[in-house]
Amino acid sequence: MIGLLEKAAADRPAQVAVVTPEVTLTYAELHDGARRVAAGLRARGIERFAVLEPDAAWILRLLGGAASVGSEPCQYQPDLDATQFTEQAAALGHDVVVTRRTDLPATLTVVRPDELDGDPAGLPAYDGPQPLMIRTTGTTGLPKAARHDWAVLSRRGATTTPRPGQRWLLAYGPQQFAGIQVLLHVMAAQATLVAPFPRQPRDGLAALLRDELTCVSATPTYWRFLLAEARSSGADLPPLEQITLGGEASSPDLLAELETAFPTARISQVYASTEFGSIASVRDGRPGLSTSSLWSPENPDAVLRVQDGELQVRAGTGMLGYAGDTAGAPEEHDGWVSTGDVVEVVADRVLFRGRSSEVINVGGVKVHPLPIEERVGAVPGVRLARVHGRSNPMVGAVVAVEVVLADDADESAVKSAVRSACADLPRAWQPRSVKVVDEAELAAATKGGKMIRR
């Protein structure tokens, strides 16, 4: 990362690098700030630390500074409850935290980011490992953390064409793998990062209408909420150059809606994860991945394959390894590791059917919520939808649906239409309840920009 930042600062020192609610920094200013952080970390002897910080300008300086001296940073959700943070930090052995918060216990060594303001004049050159710890966005238990190296993560940046006219929205949390990917791409493209906080869809829409954005990368769930917010407010959406979706499967109706809303945008779908890195992408506007991405004797260099209905990735791809408790880590089988993504090969596509952890067991029948959710989401009058399992004493669980109604939609008619849309599904797959909720209730069922369907 620091190499990309150094190059951008040398090539375009006056180019705006990052815009946040707190500050606007050029590449020269950002690079100088990272160097000062590096000197501060070196002076204090900090070799690894946690980060609790909402402002992306500070985050970039902290990450760049850490990479300059080989210190290992690990970001946490900046508004994480103090008790939860303390528990999670202890699990990963973090006793030094860089933050401006004042509510953390005295057992932690707290350093404000502006206290890492060292003199970079005497900072020695560093060419060793550039470690980075990225926590997963797990929906249950303590999140795990994957160890990465900036030098590996930034390899693609070497071939990225500078596009200083691009203005990218930071919709992901920078503590997420996808957020790190956006930061790296912006640095490599010598573009501008626009980073509102909070990073909710309504904040993204406000930035889209205000900040002359050209590119937006976000989860399908984030896009659904942003488009729903735009419809509700009657916003006139500006054109975009690039739309990127990742973190979840993209449904046909969402892809069609994005194409209609942003006809000039190139739409890309990226398959990546914290553990396995960035693996594959498609730009053809169709759901899923091309079967050309899969391993075969004719395609021996491919890193993906389908085994027993689950997508697997070649071992050794992505992270260096897990940190802390590795219970529940993916197991290797014959050189391949299961991703937890349930897929189905249909003609020339690999279609995502959900996560193995989201499967609903209805009397012994395994039901995948995502295909049902796609059907429900396409019903006229449905603005947003979520499919999940609901406990049942007879069969263990049944399929339940929550929907947010479009403006002026009739609740009774929509519920009837949802049942009709699912009537040809196997009996176990048919929803046993259809509940109308407001947008806030459905938004509560998201984490890291992804819908929780378990």
C-alpha angles and dihedrals in degrees: 000000000000089000091056091047093049091051093048091049091050096045100039111013094163095047113114106249104180138010119195134161087263106042149355116223132187121219090258091053093045092050092048090050091051091050091051091050089049090054090047093051091048093048092052094042093235109166098169133011146167122243125215103176133130099193113091093205090061091043092055091049091048094047093045093046093049092050089051092063103026096253115151115233125191120191124213129193099283096225095044112143110264093237092049092047092051091051094047094044090052090052090057096039097248113154097154116069128181108211146126091224118114101196100082123112122262090244088079126074103235120199122181113225091236089057089066090075102129130163108263093193094094097034108133122228115266127201102162131106117316103210125196129180117209120190119218123241094236115168097215135042126355112336114245123229129226123209116226137170120231090218090062096041093051098049093103089056090071090070098039115116113231111251106177091172092066119102113195125199116224099220095153122071108260086230089067124085090241090051090052089051091054091049091051094047092050091050092047092047090046085229133140125271116212108198118180121184129245092042098215123137092255089055089049091051091050090052091047091055095041113030105051094244119187101182134037128184118188145134120278088248091055090049092050091053092044093051091045090051090049092051092046093051095040091237119178102227117220121225121272132205099206135021120185126188126193146142094059140035115279116227123221093244093053092049090050092048092051091049090052094045095045107027094169096051127103107229118212130181117205126199110206142130140193091253101040103032125217107336114163143355139190132200102183097101093243125120120257131007131304115258085233085079091066128095118253135152086264092048103039096158095060115114098205133075138161117238122177091341095308128108114240131192128208111264115252093039115126123347128048090227145296124293124216121356109014096187109137093021115152112273123230119235120185091332095315132102126207114239097201091240114129111215142174126208109225115177106306097346137085103215122199116231098180140274122313087234090058097055112125114220106214107183091321094317114118110226123190112211099204099072089048091048090052091054093047093046090056093056112110110252094030113113098174133002141191127189121198143150123272122199116255126183094215104047103013095246142007133202115267128187131205119192137183110215124231116240113289092005117147111240096211093047093048093050090050091048091050091054091047091050089056098038095102093053120102112279095255091052096054115103114252093195134028113194126187112220134171122255094258092058091052092045088057088064092067131090126184088357092303130114114246108221101171 
